[in-house]
Amino acid sequence: MDARTPSERNQAIDLLRGLVMVLMALDHVRDYFGDPLLDPTDPAKASVALFFTRWVTHLCAPTFVFLAGASAYLSAARKGKRETTAFLVKRGLWLIVLELTVIRLAWVFDFTWSMTWLQVIWALGVSMIFLAALAWLPMKAIAAIGVVLVAGHNLFDTTHVSGGGLADFGWAFLHEQASFRPLEGVEIGVFYPVLPWIGVMALGWVFGSQVERPLVERKRVALTVGVILLAAFVVLRTTGAYGDPHSWAGAEPPMSTVMAFLRLEKYPPSLQFLLATLGIMMLLYAALHVRPVPAWHPLLVFGRVPLFYYIVHLYVIHVLALLALGWKNGAISWSHDVFAAGGAGWSLPSVHATWLVVVVVLYAPSRWFAAVKARYGKWWLSYL
């Protein structure tokens, strides 16, 4: 038996979640303050520094969704099946509502609701609703479904949305990034098709059952799985046999070859993308099994209030970007479309510096809210 308390046992999860929340801020600062029209994953256009600034943030969404599944399992261990199902459905619906309202507004500051983006919080909410049903199945069945969804969805890469009808939206909802205009002046962008993300969350649920093992076993499992996933990625990527639509062969010079090799599809996340990112995540999880850290540790603080951090960081970054754009143009407009303006136009070092400022600014409110959750423990705080 592991003599440590559940909170100590889950410290690595919180630290890992906190780490990816910090990286997530880097990605979004780059979106607003860099050039949003430049594809940072294109080896022919992006600098090496920009490419890897973007690539390291690829860890965020898979880790976020995977750990949500693991945390759901750990929470379910203290509840019955029916209570777990009800919680997952309600939380999933709540996340969808947040994506369509509070989070959508944070991205665009547009009260007309003319443009809606279905992104990671949307995918997280939908995946939780599906997980509510999967949780009734035996663990081996959940694992098998997760593997099939993650490994098999690329078989449908050649199936494409061909119109703007309900069936086309349904396919985009499942597997292909696309935009729709259901009404005049209204656009809905499906940025995170949910099929593979459901699989990632299901596998996170399965992994949650391993978190209850003793420390040495947990680290061994995480290291073994991480190495296997990365080895599978290298084999599939080298051979080009299956699992990602981007080819890397023939890229020049050598650094462009490395960038092309690592250019993986995220929308939806390809098998190779998930093998690489989840493999690295597993190694980080094993590495973060350290001695208990103090409650004020920044990664621990951020990792314990991920949804609160996510919402607040979008508003902070957007407001700072508008101030930067106003300084650049000589006038501030709170309804200004930062993306249409090509971002604030800052250099990459300035983007990195701004990212550090944003993370520092987020620490105090995140620590305050973490203390509120710990002190009061109200049921509704579990939804934030």
Secondary structure, 3 states (H helix, E strand, C coil): CCCCCHHHHCHHHHHHHHHHHHHHHHHHHHHHHCCCCCCCCCCCCCCHHHHHHHHHHHHHHHHHHHHHHHHHHHHHCCCCHHHHHHHHHHHHHHHHHHHHHHHHHHHHCCCCCCEEEECHHHHHHHHHHHHHHHCCCCHHHHHHHHHHHHHHHHHHCCCCCCCCCHHHHHHHHHCCCEEEEEECCEEEEECCCCHHHHHHHHHHHHHHHHCCCCHHHHHHHHHHHHHHHHHHHHHHHHHCCCCCCCCCCCCCCHHHHHHHHHCCCECCECHHHHHHHHHHHHHHHHHCCCCCCCCCCHHHHHHHCHHHHHHHHHHHHHHHHHHHHHHHHCCCCCCCCCCCCCCCCCCHHHHHHHHHHHHHHHHHHHHHHHHHHHHHCCHHHHHC
